[in-house]
Amino acid sequence: MGRKFNTFILAVFLSGLAHCAYARVLVFGPEFFFSEKGKHQQVTKEFKVHDTDQKFMLSIQSGASGGKGVKAVITLNGARVALPDEFGERLMISEPVNLRNKNEISVETTGAADAPLLVTIINVEEEHTMTAEIPLLREDVDFDGVVDFEGYAVMTFPNGSFSTAQSVTATLIPTPSIRYLFETDDIVPRLPYEIRINTGDKPPAMDVELSVGVPDSLIASDYAVQIFAKMHDNPDAPDLHDRFFKLSSGLNSLTNMLKVTLPRNAFSSFYGKNGTYEAVFTVGLIQ
């Protein structure tokens, strides 16, 4: 009973953390703007930023298969953002932008297809990282090592994951404007950042229980929110076979966090630097 009660208190606490954390990295959105075939639509939104002496990045993604042919004009504080003439399938572009304390963004869409655009502005100035130590194996107690990454994610390493005390570092990295390989041919719009878990010179010996925070706007959308982890099919040729695989996950509606088991083989020395082991995951949307 006590364990369940403590879990409930922790869930409420993590819910508050998630909102605080996303308030720092997500400046605007993620928000969907819809293109309707043969029609011109324009939507204008306002948002505020407290600290303008930061670096910000605007991310735009086409949000459905068949998005080719969608045209968009985005205006930020009266200045038009440089965009391609058309958005193709699987296109994600990122542009640096300057913001004021009070901002106005306008999105005009038109074209020959019905497809949403996912628009996000994130703060890329601050480094979002934290390190925690996982205790050594204890055979006399049932104790798990927990890494709480400021509401972005909570990682639970079961007792016995490491034979010695091990430092684990979680880092949030903005994703570049390139096409990512996913396990299916369906388009996968996603958060414009990924989270990396580095376990140092050795991978965990057991699967990791993972809870990942999800913004309200994605949960309220018509998409299913899923966690995707980067893994390779062929260890001898990781660059050719790396792709993001969907992990079976469940949503906790109380905390707005996805819970999933991250397989231990997601930790690879191909992803970490200087021979360290790292797992990479992101939140994606599927129809």
Disulfide bonds with the S-S distance in Angstrom:
none
